[in-house]
């Protein structure tokens, strides 16, 4: 038996040494395929909806038809993978529930990107019209000062919308005054100015119900607001966006991205185990 066990160990060591000579380009190829395949053909891997995401979805579900919602999309192209999917899903849900949506942008790199997302989703609702059911007020410099000014009247802060229209002349904006007009604030933010400033300057002052979607790296910063009730729900990064899609019964880019990310992580873990196996084989043969 000792000789048999020794023989098995020797064969394993030989296998480890052969693995050590594997061309690394094969590893890159496998990783590329594992990432690409789920993006083209979604796998719908199991995904559990966490309480923060459930709170976000519930707050949106509770909106009554005809409610006016303020949606601030404060990010730039660097946050596309994480924040555009949640923007798309949230805007789609609001339109499907017959809510009126006022969109603002406080990042100078975001207006064009946000407008393209709004146009993409709006094409799914041919009965919804710009200026009647939704409006994109575009970018306004000033950070927190803009938030405070909106408390005195949204049209005061944004006299013209992103398309150059007179804000007060748009049908839906005639009924929009200050923050008391809105049933909910949806903040989709990549940093400053963003969710923290909306909580401090608007939610704390005007007690406007609020939910937020943020990047994964910044999500832990906002959990105290969630625990205090200042945020009714929170989406954290691509995972949060994918959970929100699942809650909505959708399979969007975040779901496909999470499939690709999960497979990539599994493969990286296997490579780490394989590397340790190769190192064990080399040490054994060296001994």
HELIX and SHEET records of a PDB file:
HELIX    1   1 UNK A    2  UNK A   20  1                                  19    
HELIX    2   2 UNK A   24  UNK A   40  1                                  17    
HELIX    3   3 UNK A   51  UNK A   61  1                                  11    
HELIX    4   4 UNK A   77  UNK A   79  5                                   3    
HELIX    5   5 UNK A   80  UNK A   84  3                                   5    
HELIX    6   6 UNK A   85  UNK A   96  1                                  12    
HELIX    7   7 UNK A  111  UNK A  122  1                                  12    
HELIX    8   8 UNK A  144  UNK A  150  1                                   7    
HELIX    9   9 UNK A  154  UNK A  157  1                                   4    
HELIX   10  10 UNK A  167  UNK A  169  5                                   3    
HELIX   11  11 UNK A  171  UNK A  175  5                                   5    
HELIX   12  12 UNK A  179  UNK A  181  5                                   3    
HELIX   13  13 UNK A  195  UNK A  198  1                                   4    
HELIX   14  14 UNK A  199  UNK A  203  3                                   5    
HELIX   15  15 UNK A  204  UNK A  206  1                                   3    
HELIX   16  16 UNK A  219  UNK A  222  5                                   4    
HELIX   17  17 UNK A  223  UNK A  228  1                                   6    
HELIX   18  18 UNK A  237  UNK A  247  1                                  11    
HELIX   19  19 UNK A  253  UNK A  286  1                                  34    
SHEET    1   A 6 UNK A 134  UNK A 139  0                                        
SHEET    2   A 6 UNK A 100  UNK A 105  1                                        
SHEET    3   A 6 UNK A  68  UNK A  74  1                                        
SHEET    4   A 6 UNK A 184  UNK A 189  1                                        
SHEET    5   A 6 UNK A 210  UNK A 214  1                                        
SHEET    6   A 6 UNK A 234  UNK A 236  1                                        
END                                                                             
